[in-house]
Amino acid sequence: MTTIKSKEIPLKAYSITELARIYEMDPRTLKKWIKPFETEIGEKRGRFYTIPQVKIIFEKLDLPSVILIS
């Protein structure tokens, strides 16, 4: 049986490395995925994307989900 379950992801400021962990991919790959939306997302504040920026990233890339196989 396969079920699809969404992760509970707190909405907060994230670094690219933290976002990559959420999406379960390499940070370099995530940077490439984000690149087309840079003008909409804007520049990071130091190392972190702000909450409004994270919302845009989640909207553009869709929220990641987990597939559980039991």
C-alpha positions in Angstrom: 0.0 0.0 0.0 1.3 3.4 -0.9 0.1 6.6 0.8 1.1 10.2 0.2 1.5 12.3 3.2 2.6 15.9 3.5 5.3 17.0 5.8 4.6 19.6 8.4 7.0 22.4 7.6 7.1 25.4 9.9 7.0 28.7 8.1 10.1 30.5 9.1 13.3 32.0 7.6 15.5 29.3 6.0 19.0 29.0 4.5 19.4 27.4 1.1 20.9 24.3 2.9 17.8 24.0 5.1 15.5 24.4 2.2 17.5 21.7 0.3 17.0 19.3 3.2 13.2 20.0 3.1 13.2 19.2 -0.6 15.6 16.3 -0.2 18.1 17.5 -2.8 21.5 19.0 -3.1 21.7 22.7 -2.3 23.3 23.4 -5.8 20.3 21.7 -7.5 17.8 23.8 -5.4 19.7 27.0 -6.4 19.2 26.1 -10.1 15.5 25.5 -9.5 15.2 28.8 -7.7 17.2 30.8 -10.3 14.3 31.4 -12.7 12.3 33.0 -9.9 15.1 35.2 -8.4 13.4 38.5 -9.4 10.1 37.5 -7.7 11.9 36.0 -4.6 14.4 38.8 -4.1 17.8 38.7 -2.4 18.4 36.8 0.8 18.9 38.6 4.1 22.4 37.4 4.9 22.2 33.7 4.8 18.5 33.4 5.0 15.4 33.8 2.9 12.7 35.7 4.8 9.2 34.2 5.5 7.6 36.0 2.5 10.4 34.7 0.3 10.0 31.2 1.6 6.3 31.4 0.8 7.1 32.4 -2.8 9.6 29.5 -3.1 7.0 27.0 -1.8 4.4 28.4 -4.2 6.8 28.3 -7.2 8.3 24.9 -6.5 5.3 23.3 -4.8 5.6 22.0 -1.3 7.6 18.8 -1.0 5.7 15.7 0.0 6.8 12.3 1.4 5.8 9.0 -0.1 5.5 6.3 2.6 5.6 2.7 1.5 4.4 0.2 4.0 
